[in-house]
């Protein structure tokens, strides 16, 4: 149990190799325990710890891009947690037919394994199987936990993201709203997870062309300070800007793109390639600003942004096509 806990700490700190050593040592130690002694361990049984070690190892392998090996660990965990009844469904990767009526561990352990397996399928772009895993995990959590448990919030958000990818907007909106409601009650309105769930709702509206409603939702996210910072703040500002741009409110779009560029520069990296792309895009928008006589209003500003973008690309040796594209825009300006 201590080895599993240490592995989780190492994994949270990005030390995958150290985490894997802990999980392997855990399995080695468990294999030395006679099964006749299993009953003496109480709730923290060797069977349960073995499953957790397999899941931990699967997470490490997935983070290293070793998806095939990761899949084997998750399958091994499920077979261990559920028993012979899981053999056929796990072997065929048919999670929808997986029976969880009789298991060897607490059902929440099975739900956690399914959640990680779902994320693995997402990495493999197997959206259908990923959705099966997350739906099954959510079903287990709903049967075992209070309906306002944060685990239900996380599982609902996972399901919502996949529904969104599949174009099932009504189902996605319901899932995102469930996640937001749970996080609001359990974590508070200004918690980062609550803001992230609200952002997903806004992005759903934007993907449907409901930009007025999307912008209102994004503004609610921005008011959830100090939870909204770093990457979440940058993504939210970008989302607001995109909705304004889609409705041809270019001045407002530029305002939020500038705020996003500032966040990337100060909290992420001043030489971030995403910032270079953003500056280029801002310049292209600014070049569309003309007065009633057809005179360009923001050419100097456009040129400044383009030159800054070119400097980032050249300094970081990014794709030469991007540099050529930037230089062409500078010449045009």
Secondary structure as the mmCIF struct_conf table of DSSP 4:
data_model
#
loop_
_struct_conf.conf_type_id
_struct_conf.id
_struct_conf.beg_label_comp_id
_struct_conf.beg_label_asym_id
_struct_conf.beg_label_seq_id
_struct_conf.end_label_comp_id
_struct_conf.end_label_asym_id
_struct_conf.end_label_seq_id
HELX_RH_AL_P HELX_RH_AL_P1 UNK A 2 UNK A 12
TURN_TY1_P TURN_TY1_P1 UNK A 13 UNK A 14
HELX_RH_AL_P HELX_RH_AL_P2 UNK A 16 UNK A 31
TURN_TY1_P TURN_TY1_P2 UNK A 32 UNK A 32
BEND BEND1 UNK A 33 UNK A 33
HELX_RH_3T_P HELX_RH_3T_P1 UNK A 35 UNK A 41
TURN_TY1_P TURN_TY1_P3 UNK A 42 UNK A 43
BEND BEND2 UNK A 44 UNK A 44
HELX_RH_AL_P HELX_RH_AL_P3 UNK A 46 UNK A 63
TURN_TY1_P TURN_TY1_P4 UNK A 64 UNK A 65
HELX_RH_AL_P HELX_RH_AL_P4 UNK A 67 UNK A 82
HELX_RH_3T_P HELX_RH_3T_P2 UNK A 84 UNK A 86
HELX_RH_AL_P HELX_RH_AL_P5 UNK A 87 UNK A 91
TURN_TY1_P TURN_TY1_P5 UNK A 92 UNK A 93
HELX_RH_3T_P HELX_RH_3T_P3 UNK A 95 UNK A 97
BEND BEND3 UNK A 101 UNK A 102
BEND BEND4 UNK A 104 UNK A 105
HELX_RH_AL_P HELX_RH_AL_P6 UNK A 107 UNK A 123
TURN_TY1_P TURN_TY1_P6 UNK A 124 UNK A 125
HELX_RH_AL_P HELX_RH_AL_P7 UNK A 127 UNK A 144
BEND BEND5 UNK A 145 UNK A 145
TURN_TY1_P TURN_TY1_P7 UNK A 147 UNK A 148
HELX_RH_AL_P HELX_RH_AL_P8 UNK A 150 UNK A 165
TURN_TY1_P TURN_TY1_P8 UNK A 166 UNK A 167
HELX_RH_AL_P HELX_RH_AL_P9 UNK A 169 UNK A 187
TURN_TY1_P TURN_TY1_P9 UNK A 189 UNK A 190
BEND BEND6 UNK A 191 UNK A 191
HELX_RH_AL_P HELX_RH_AL_P10 UNK A 192 UNK A 207
TURN_TY1_P TURN_TY1_P10 UNK A 208 UNK A 209
HELX_RH_AL_P HELX_RH_AL_P11 UNK A 211 UNK A 222
TURN_TY1_P TURN_TY1_P11 UNK A 223 UNK A 223
BEND BEND7 UNK A 224 UNK A 224
TURN_TY1_P TURN_TY1_P12 UNK A 225 UNK A 227
HELX_RH_AL_P HELX_RH_AL_P12 UNK A 230 UNK A 246
TURN_TY1_P TURN_TY1_P13 UNK A 247 UNK A 248
HELX_RH_AL_P HELX_RH_AL_P13 UNK A 250 UNK A 263
HELX_RH_PI_P HELX_RH_PI_P1 UNK A 264 UNK A 268
TURN_TY1_P TURN_TY1_P14 UNK A 270 UNK A 271
HELX_RH_AL_P HELX_RH_AL_P14 UNK A 273 UNK A 286
TURN_TY1_P TURN_TY1_P15 UNK A 287 UNK A 288
STRN STRN1 UNK A 290 UNK A 290
TURN_TY1_P TURN_TY1_P16 UNK A 292 UNK A 293
BEND BEND8 UNK A 294 UNK A 294
STRN STRN2 UNK A 296 UNK A 296
BEND BEND9 UNK A 297 UNK A 298
HELX_RH_AL_P HELX_RH_AL_P15 UNK A 299 UNK A 316
TURN_TY1_P TURN_TY1_P17 UNK A 317 UNK A 317
HELX_RH_AL_P HELX_RH_AL_P16 UNK A 320 UNK A 332
#
